[in-house]
Amino acid sequence: MTWGRKSIPDELREEASRFECGRYLAALDPLHRTEIYNALGYERLSRKNRDVNRFYAECRSDWPQTFYLMFLRTLGDERNKDAFTTLARTVPYAAILREKLVPHNVETMLIGASGLLDMYPHDEYILKMKSNFQYLKNKYGIAPMNASQWSLGKIHPNNHPILRLSQAAMFLASVRNVMDRILECRTAKDVNALFGVETSKYWYSRYTPANDSDKIAKRIGQMKTDLLGINLVVQMQFAYGSYINNETLRSRAMSLLENISAEDNNIVRSWNRHGKLAKTAFDSQALIQLRNEYCRQNSCDDCPVGRRMAARVPAEQL
């Protein structure tokens, strides 16, 4: 690439939209690339830490409630993040804890409060759930959501909100001392063992109510538990470690990112066109930070990659 008569910052801004800085990153030696990733990765953790702190304040300084809100928020796909968050505010964690000895009640509260039940045919299981929800709704003063708050078009069956809520119910009903379990996770295997729960048996042959599928246990899969590790477990470890000033816990969060495989999304795939730039989740988080906070904002002058390119690359050649 030749800079020509334009200034380097102008050239960088034009190339940023096409991920062309990836060529520079790919040509760097591993030590200097890691140095850049460390700066970007820490920036992203710090930004997400502010989000966790905001939820913590909303939850009145209650860490388990903060986890619960973040868990539901992280469980769905990007389109339904806000709907899952609304649901967490609709069904308080205290109600979940009171009913957890009866997993079906937890499932009923979450799915009933989502407002999605009325969209599906009435088989025996769903009719019982509707009846049970009327009792639980009155018991806890739950005001159900409207089904229109959910995005259901072109959604993969494995990621359907109703199926995810059944999985969430089984997790919330079965796991004891959830904050301790979250803080103890050190590897992707630990995260998968924690979150890889199955639904109740009704869902073995269904993805949505009354619609038959091949009979198989609908377990939260490895790809989803990896995302829960990245966007939930790591964030809780880092935020709680910051809250109690525990550097060991903050370091554990960083190490966990390095133990989880890199995310596979459009941003990461675009960077990887220039070589295997993302091998771990720490790498992919750093590259997502680079894209979102610098490339998209045309902030090449402040970017750790842009500054290096401007300072070290000969004007006539990259």
Solvent accessible surface area in square Angstrom, and as a share of the most:
residue,aa,sasa,rsa
1,M,53,0.23
2,T,94,0.54
3,W,3,0.01
4,G,56,0.54
5,R,249,0.91
6,K,105,0.45
7,S,59,0.38
8,I,31,0.16
9,P,40,0.25
10,D,68,0.35
11,E,18,0.08
12,L,2,0.01
13,R,76,0.28
14,E,81,0.36
15,E,22,0.10
16,A,1,0.01
17,S,72,0.46
18,R,126,0.46
19,F,22,0.09
20,E,31,0.14
21,C,9,0.05
22,G,0,0.00
23,R,99,0.36
24,Y,20,0.08
25,L,0,0.00
26,A,38,0.30
27,A,89,0.69
28,L,29,0.14
29,D,65,0.34
30,P,94,0.59
31,L,134,0.67
32,H,59,0.26
33,R,46,0.17
34,T,67,0.39
35,E,90,0.40
36,I,2,0.01
37,Y,12,0.04
38,N,70,0.36
39,A,47,0.37
40,L,0,0.00
41,G,2,0.02
42,Y,101,0.38
43,E,61,0.27
44,R,24,0.09
45,L,4,0.02
46,S,30,0.19
47,R,68,0.25
48,K,22,0.09
49,N,25,0.13
50,R,148,0.54
51,D,39,0.20
52,V,1,0.01
53,N,66,0.34
54,R,134,0.49
55,F,10,0.04
56,Y,28,0.11
57,A,73,0.57
58,E,78,0.35
59,C,13,0.08
60,R,218,0.80
61,S,74,0.48
62,D,60,0.31
63,W,23,0.08
64,P,52,0.33
65,Q,34,0.15
66,T,0,0.00
67,F,0,0.00
68,Y,0,0.00
69,L,2,0.01
70,M,14,0.06
71,F,0,0.00
72,L,0,0.00
73,R,60,0.22
74,T,22,0.13
75,L,0,0.00
76,G,9,0.08
77,D,33,0.17
78,E,132,0.59
79,R,120,0.44
80,N,1,0.01
81,K,57,0.24
82,D,102,0.53
83,A,7,0.06
84,F,1,0.00
85,T,3,0.02
86,T,44,0.25
87,L,0,0.00
88,A,0,0.00
89,R,128,0.47
90,T,30,0.17
91,V,0,0.00
92,P,55,0.35
93,Y,15,0.06
94,A,64,0.50
95,A,2,0.02
96,I,0,0.00
97,L,82,0.41
98,R,171,0.62
99,E,12,0.06
100,K,36,0.15
101,L,152,0.76
102,V,74,0.43
103,P,55,0.35
104,H,61,0.27
105,N,24,0.12
106,V,0,0.00
107,E,0,0.00
108,T,0,0.00
109,M,0,0.00
110,L,0,0.00
111,I,1,0.00
112,G,5,0.05
113,A,0,0.00
114,S,0,0.00
115,G,18,0.17
116,L,0,0.00
117,L,10,0.05
118,D,118,0.61
119,M,97,0.43
120,Y,28,0.11
121,P,78,0.49
122,H,108,0.48
123,D,37,0.19
124,E,118,0.53
125,Y,48,0.18
126,I,1,0.00
127,L,92,0.46
128,K,120,0.51
129,M,0,0.00
130,K,39,0.16
131,S,77,0.50
132,N,34,0.18
133,F,11,0.05
134,Q,91,0.41
135,Y,131,0.50
136,L,0,0.00
137,K,48,0.21
138,N,116,0.59
139,K,89,0.38
140,Y,42,0.16
141,G,66,0.63
142,I,8,0.04
143,A,80,0.62
144,P,61,0.38
145,M,16,0.07
146,N,93,0.48
147,A,25,0.20
148,S,96,0.62
149,Q,88,0.39
150,W,15,0.05
151,S,38,0.24
152,L,42,0.21
153,G,47,0.46
154,K,210,0.89
155,I,26,0.13
156,H,117,0.52
157,P,61,0.39
158,N,70,0.36
159,N,28,0.14
160,H,14,0.06
161,P,0,0.00
162,I,0,0.00
163,L,2,0.01
164,R,18,0.06
165,L,0,0.00
166,S,0,0.00
167,Q,2,0.01
168,A,0,0.00
169,A,0,0.00
170,M,31,0.14
171,F,0,0.00
172,L,6,0.03
173,A,13,0.10
174,S,75,0.48
175,V,16,0.09
176,R,168,0.61
177,N,110,0.56
178,V,13,0.07
179,M,23,0.10
180,D,79,0.41
181,R,96,0.35
182,I,0,0.00
183,L,24,0.12
184,E,96,0.43
185,C,6,0.03
186,R,127,0.46
187,T,48,0.28
188,A,17,0.13
189,K,167,0.71
190,D,56,0.29
191,V,2,0.01
192,N,43,0.22
193,A,81,0.63
194,L,5,0.03
195,F,0,0.00
196,G,10,0.10
197,V,25,0.14
198,E,55,0.24
199,T,7,0.04
200,S,28,0.18
201,K,163,0.69
202,Y,26,0.10
203,W,1,0.00
204,Y,46,0.17
205,S,28,0.18
206,R,51,0.19
207,Y,56,0.21
208,T,19,0.11
209,P,0,0.00
210,A,36,0.28
211,N,73,0.38
212,D,117,0.61
213,S,32,0.21
214,D,124,0.64
215,K,163,0.69
216,I,103,0.52
217,A,36,0.28
218,K,8,0.04
219,R,131,0.48
220,I,0,0.00
221,G,35,0.34
222,Q,93,0.42
223,M,148,0.66
224,K,19,0.08
225,T,0,0.00
226,D,22,0.11
227,L,58,0.29
228,L,0,0.00
229,G,0,0.00
230,I,1,0.00
231,N,45,0.23
232,L,0,0.00
233,V,0,0.00
234,V,0,0.00
235,Q,5,0.02
236,M,0,0.00
237,Q,0,0.00
238,F,6,0.02
239,A,1,0.01
240,Y,51,0.19
241,G,0,0.00
242,S,38,0.25
243,Y,126,0.48
244,I,76,0.39
245,N,137,0.70
246,N,55,0.28
247,E,111,0.50
248,T,92,0.53
249,L,11,0.05
250,R,45,0.17
251,S,52,0.34
252,R,47,0.17
253,A,0,0.00
254,M,49,0.22
255,S,60,0.39
256,L,0,0.00
257,L,3,0.01
258,E,96,0.43
259,N,77,0.40
260,I,1,0.01
261,S,74,0.48
262,A,26,0.20
263,E,20,0.09
264,D,101,0.52
265,N,49,0.25
266,N,108,0.56
267,I,28,0.14
268,V,2,0.01
269,R,121,0.44
270,S,25,0.16
271,W,0,0.00
272,N,38,0.20
273,R,147,0.54
274,H,36,0.16
275,G,34,0.33
276,K,132,0.56
277,L,6,0.03
278,A,0,0.00
279,K,132,0.56
280,T,36,0.21
281,A,0,0.00
282,F,9,0.04
283,D,22,0.11
284,S,0,0.00
285,Q,5,0.02
286,A,0,0.00
287,L,0,0.00
288,I,11,0.05
289,Q,8,0.03
290,L,1,0.01
291,R,31,0.11
292,N,37,0.19
293,E,64,0.29
294,Y,27,0.10
295,C,10,0.06
296,R,136,0.50
297,Q,113,0.50
298,N,76,0.39
299,S,28,0.18
300,C,9,0.05
301,D,80,0.42
302,D,90,0.47
303,C,7,0.04
304,P,14,0.09
305,V,0,0.00
306,G,3,0.03
307,R,128,0.47
308,R,32,0.12
309,M,1,0.01
310,A,46,0.35
311,A,85,0.66
312,R,141,0.52
313,V,16,0.09
314,P,78,0.49
315,A,63,0.49
316,E,119,0.54
317,Q,122,0.54
318,L,59,0.29
